[in-house]
Amino acid sequence: MNNDLAFNDVDTLGQLLAQIADLTKQADKIKDQIKDGGQTVEGVLFKATYIEANRKVVDTKKMYADLGITEGMLAKYTSISAVFSVKVTSR
């Protein structure tokens, strides 16, 4: 455990993440209203424009199976890198 980091800093991080979650919910609700209301909505300081686009996603598992690509073949072209994160939970 890192003793240089004060316990209060961890509590502050948890509170900030909770606030971000609440703000994200509020923002998503307003975005949904904009989607339902029209293409462009103007405020005093900001303008919001609703944009719709199609996203293309490749089902790689199905593609590998159809092409006969095995896990061993895939491993030859797969790189691994370390990823670090901080998980915050309430006590």
C-alpha positions as CSV (number, residue, x, y, z in Angstrom):
1,M,0.0,0.0,0.0
2,N,1.2,3.5,-0.9
3,N,1.5,5.4,2.4
4,D,2.3,8.7,0.6
5,L,-1.3,8.9,-0.6
6,A,-3.5,10.3,2.2
7,F,-6.7,8.4,3.0
8,N,-8.6,11.7,2.3
9,D,-7.3,11.6,-1.3
10,V,-8.9,8.2,-1.8
11,D,-12.2,9.5,-0.3
12,T,-12.0,12.6,-2.6
13,L,-11.4,10.3,-5.6
14,G,-14.5,8.2,-4.7
15,Q,-16.6,11.4,-4.2
16,L,-15.5,12.8,-7.6
17,L,-16.3,9.6,-9.4
18,A,-19.7,9.5,-7.8
19,Q,-20.3,13.1,-8.9
20,I,-19.1,12.3,-12.5
21,A,-21.6,9.4,-12.5
22,D,-24.4,11.7,-11.4
23,L,-23.4,14.4,-13.9
24,T,-23.3,11.8,-16.7
25,K,-26.8,10.7,-15.9
26,Q,-28.0,14.3,-16.1
27,A,-26.2,14.9,-19.4
28,D,-27.6,11.6,-20.9
29,K,-31.1,12.7,-19.9
30,I,-30.7,16.1,-21.7
31,K,-29.1,14.3,-24.7
32,D,-32.2,12.1,-24.9
33,Q,-34.4,15.2,-24.9
34,I,-32.4,16.7,-27.7
35,K,-32.7,13.5,-29.7
36,D,-36.5,13.6,-29.3
37,G,-36.8,17.3,-29.9
38,G,-35.0,17.9,-33.2
39,Q,-31.7,18.2,-35.1
40,T,-30.3,21.4,-33.5
41,V,-31.1,23.1,-30.2
42,E,-29.5,26.5,-29.3
43,G,-28.9,27.9,-25.9
44,V,-27.3,31.2,-24.9
45,L,-23.8,29.8,-24.7
46,F,-23.9,26.5,-26.5
47,K,-25.5,24.8,-29.5
48,A,-26.3,21.1,-29.6
49,T,-26.7,19.2,-32.8
50,Y,-28.2,15.7,-33.0
51,I,-26.2,13.6,-35.4
52,E,-27.1,10.0,-36.5
53,A,-24.6,7.6,-38.0
54,N,-24.3,3.9,-38.8
55,R,-21.5,2.0,-37.1
56,K,-20.0,-1.0,-38.7
57,V,-18.7,-3.8,-36.4
58,V,-16.9,-6.9,-37.6
59,D,-17.8,-10.1,-35.7
60,T,-14.3,-11.4,-35.5
61,K,-15.1,-14.6,-33.7
62,K,-17.5,-15.6,-36.5
63,M,-15.0,-14.5,-39.1
64,Y,-12.2,-16.5,-37.6
65,A,-14.4,-19.6,-37.4
66,D,-15.5,-19.2,-41.0
67,L,-11.9,-18.7,-42.2
68,G,-10.6,-21.6,-40.1
69,I,-8.3,-19.4,-38.0
70,T,-7.3,-21.3,-34.9
71,E,-6.3,-19.8,-31.5
72,G,-2.7,-20.8,-32.3
73,M,-2.7,-19.0,-35.6
74,L,-4.3,-15.9,-33.9
75,A,-1.7,-16.0,-31.1
76,K,1.0,-15.5,-33.7
77,Y,-0.4,-12.1,-34.6
78,T,-1.5,-11.1,-31.1
79,S,0.5,-8.7,-28.9
80,I,0.0,-8.3,-25.1
81,S,0.5,-5.2,-23.2
82,A,0.0,-4.4,-19.5
83,V,-2.9,-2.2,-18.6
84,F,-3.3,-0.6,-15.2
85,S,-6.5,0.8,-13.5
86,V,-7.7,2.0,-10.2
87,K,-11.0,0.5,-8.9
88,V,-12.8,2.5,-6.3
89,T,-15.6,1.1,-4.2
90,S,-17.6,2.4,-1.3
91,R,-16.9,1.0,2.2
